[in-house]
Amino acid sequence: MSLSALVKTKLTSLLARKLAVRPARLAGHRPVASITFDDFPKNAWTLGGPVLARRGVRGTYYTAGGFCGRTENGAAFYDEDDLRQVAAAGHEIACHGFGHQPTPTLTTEELTQDAERNREFLRPFLGGDAPVSYAFPHGRVSPRTKRFYAPRFASVRGVHQAINAGRVDLAQLNTISLETRLWDKVRIETAIQRTLHENGWLILHTHDVSDSPSPYGSTPEMLDWALGRVAAARVPVMPVCDALPVALGL
């Protein structure tokens, strides 16, 4: 992406945060948390999955269909067998766009084609159903793309660093990063405590899981520490699709 395009998508992402497309008020009855993986690097399952299993939690894997079976910039991504195993273990397979392109750079027609292509790619692994949760690739969003995705999914997640509490926008939910480049134990602990005290919804996210992670990934120890702190606060962890009705009090 050119520098001008990068700046433009960053500006539109900031503007989009000011526009509530699907405003909602969380019920605030009890706290809930979700652990999510973007892009679906293979080791998010092979190394991250066992961490979740030891903690007895299920996560959400935001999956870009175009990455299936591929290696990009030295990173190996999931294959179809991984998808079957993830689904069999009770984790959520969610949508992250087929081409994993920043949505503001695509025309509405291209958005439609990309969404349909990823939906059809994922259906066989979802028992014929369509995915119900979406996360913006690269966290890039615009008012136009928020309006596009909002009616197509039960929830849409961005990358703004905050918990979800009180009044939220279901077209751009907040998250707390577990990525190496943004790793901050104090911020994570503070977010957990706020979630507990405000009966909010904490969504954690990362990408790859490895002893030598990318700047956008986590080590197994980092992932385990974060889930351990959530468990210590007695906040239940659920896939995004299951946490949403809990957060809304449905």
RARACOR-V225392 format. One record per residue. N is the residue number from 1. RES is the residue in one letter. PSI is psi in whole degrees, -180 to 180 (* if undefined). D_LAST is the distance of its C-alpha to the last C-alpha in Angstrom with 1 decimal. Layout:
# RARACOR-V225392
[[N RES PSI D_LAST] [N RES PSI D_LAST]]
This chain:
# RARACOR-V225392
[[1 M 136 41.6] [2 S 162 44.2] [3 L -41 44.1] [4 S -39 43.6] [5 A -38 40.7] [6 L -46 39.1] [7 V -42 39.6] [8 K -45 38.2] [9 T -32 34.9] [10 K -42 34.5] [11 L -42 35.1] [12 T -32 32.7] [13 S -40 30.0] [14 L -41 30.6] [15 L -40 30.5] [16 A -32 27.3] [17 R -24 25.6] [18 K -13 26.6] [19 L 112 24.9] [20 A 111 21.2] [21 V -39 20.5] [22 R 71 16.7] [23 P 142 16.0] [24 A 158 12.6] [25 R 122 11.9] [26 L 146 10.0] [27 A -34 8.5] [28 G 24 11.4] [29 H -38 10.4] [30 R 153 11.9] [31 P 156 13.7] [32 V 154 13.4] [33 A 158 16.1] [34 S 146 17.1] [35 I 127 20.7] [36 T 151 21.9] [37 F 127 25.3] [38 D 146 26.7] [39 D -35 29.4] [40 F 60 29.4] [41 P 148 32.8] [42 K -40 34.0] [43 N -10 34.2] [44 A -25 30.5] [45 W -49 30.2] [46 T -31 33.6] [47 L -35 33.6] [48 G -38 30.0] [49 G -46 28.6] [50 P -33 30.7] [51 V -45 29.5] [52 L -40 25.9] [53 A -42 27.0] [54 R -32 28.9] [55 R -7 26.0] [56 G 35 23.8] [57 V 158 21.2] [58 R 144 20.1] [59 G -174 20.4] [60 T 126 20.1] [61 Y 104 23.5] [62 Y 112 23.8] [63 T 128 26.6] [64 A 113 29.4] [65 G -32 31.1] [66 G -14 34.5] [67 F -9 34.8] [68 C 123 34.7] [69 G 10 37.9] [70 R 161 39.3] [71 T 122 40.8] [72 E 124 40.6] [73 N 39 42.6] [74 G -3 43.1] [75 A 125 39.5] [76 A 133 38.7] [77 F 170 35.4] [78 Y 163 33.5] [79 D -178 34.8] [80 E -34 33.5] [81 D -38 33.9] [82 D -44 31.8] [83 L -43 29.0] [84 R -40 29.3] [85 Q -41 29.4] [86 V -46 26.3] [87 A -41 24.3] [88 A -30 25.9] [89 A -2 24.9] [90 G 10 21.2] [91 H 161 20.9] [92 E 131 19.3] [93 I 116 21.9] [94 A 175 21.0] [95 C 136 23.1] [96 H 25 25.6] [97 G 145 28.0] [98 F -48 30.9] [99 G -5 33.7] [100 H 47 32.0] [101 Q 148 33.5] [102 P 123 32.5] [103 T -33 30.6] [104 P -18 32.6] [105 T -7 35.8] [106 L 144 34.7] [107 T 166 35.2] [108 T -37 32.5] [109 E -41 34.3] [110 E -37 34.4] [111 L -43 30.7] [112 T -46 30.0] [113 Q -42 32.5] [114 D -45 31.2] [115 A -44 27.5] [116 E -41 28.7] [117 R -42 31.0] [118 N -39 28.5] [119 R -46 25.9] [120 E -33 28.8] [121 F -39 30.0] [122 L -22 26.7] [123 R -46 26.0] [124 P -25 28.4] [125 F -2 26.6] [126 L 25 23.2] [127 G 27 24.4] [128 G -7 25.0] [129 D 167 21.6] [130 A 151 21.3] [131 P 149 19.8] [132 V -9 16.4] [133 S 146 17.1] [134 Y 147 20.2] [135 A 136 22.3] [136 F 126 25.3] [137 P 134 28.6] [138 H 5 30.6] [139 G 9 27.8] [140 R 133 29.8] [141 V 159 28.0] [142 S 164 29.1] [143 P -39 27.7] [144 R -45 28.7] [145 T -29 27.1] [146 K -45 23.8] [147 R -31 23.9] [148 F -49 24.9] [149 Y -26 22.1] [150 A -47 19.1] [151 P -7 18.8] [152 R -15 19.7] [153 F 153 17.0] [154 A -33 13.2] [155 S 152 14.5] [156 V 132 18.1] [157 R 139 19.6] [158 G -149 22.9] [159 V 11 25.1] [160 H 133 25.2] [161 Q 99 25.5] [162 A 163 22.8] [163 I 170 19.5] [164 N 118 16.4] [165 A 149 15.6] [166 G -126 15.1] [167 R 127 15.8] [168 V 172 15.7] [169 D 111 16.8] [170 L -8 14.8] [171 A 0 18.2] [172 Q 72 19.8] [173 L 151 17.9] [174 N 166 20.1] [175 T 163 21.5] [176 I 127 24.1] [177 S 139 27.1] [178 L 12 28.7] [179 E 147 31.5] [180 T -41 35.1] [181 R -22 36.0] [182 L 12 33.4] [183 W 125 33.2] [184 D 101 32.9] [185 K -37 32.0] [186 V -43 31.9] [187 R -41 29.4] [188 I -46 27.2] [189 E -41 27.5] [190 T -42 26.9] [191 A -40 23.7] [192 I -44 22.4] [193 Q -37 23.4] [194 R -41 21.8] [195 T -43 18.5] [196 L -47 19.0] [197 H -28 20.1] [198 E 4 17.7] [199 N 50 14.6] [200 G -168 14.4] [201 W 115 14.1] [202 L 120 17.5] [203 I 118 18.5] [204 L 147 22.1] [205 H 151 24.3] [206 T -171 27.8] [207 H -99 30.0] [208 D 159 32.8] [209 V 119 33.2] [210 S 158 36.9] [211 D -22 39.5] [212 S 73 40.8] [213 P 162 37.8] [214 S 170 38.0] [215 P -20 37.2] [216 Y 4 33.7] [217 G -172 33.2] [218 S 157 33.0] [219 T 160 35.0] [220 P -34 33.6] [221 E -39 34.3] [222 M -45 32.4] [223 L -45 29.3] [224 D -40 29.8] [225 W -47 30.4] [226 A -45 27.2] [227 L -32 25.1] [228 G -39 27.2] [229 R -37 26.5] [230 V -43 22.7] [231 A -40 23.3] [232 A -30 25.6] [233 A -2 22.9] [234 R 40 20.7] [235 V 120 17.9] [236 P 144 16.3] [237 V 127 17.0] [238 M 155 15.0] [239 P 156 15.7] [240 V -41 14.2] [241 C -30 12.4] [242 D -32 10.7] [243 A -31 10.3] [244 L -53 8.6] [245 P -31 5.0] [246 V -46 6.1] [247 A -35 7.8] [248 L -8 5.5] [249 G 30 3.8] [250 L * 0.0]]
